[in-house]
Amino acid sequence: MSRTRRSKSQGLTEKEYFETFFKIPKQNASKGRTVYIRPEFHQKFLKLIAGLEIDRLTMYAYLDNIIEHHFTEFEETIYKIYQDRNKPLF
């Protein structure tokens, strides 16, 4: 399988996907919040990191990478939706 193949959804190559979502964040989750995820997603994640043998990739790191990418990718749209729903008082 080529590492330069593009994903169908966002146009990322496999290399770009790996570098975006499987990076280890510099900060840790010690002051983070509890987040509950579906058991089937947790199982998929565990299989994924076991199969890829990525040291130190935690659920926190993976979710943090996904959320960071989402906010970066959709920042303008999120901002517009927020502005449209929160009109100034005057």
URZICOR-V110062 format. One record per helix or strand of 2 or more residues. SS is the DSSP state (h for helix, s for strand). FROM is the first residue (numbers start at 1). TO is the last residue. If there is no record, write none. Layout:
ss;from;to
SS;FROM;TO
SS;FROM;TO
This chain:
ss;from;to
h;14;21
h;39;52
h;59;73
h;75;85
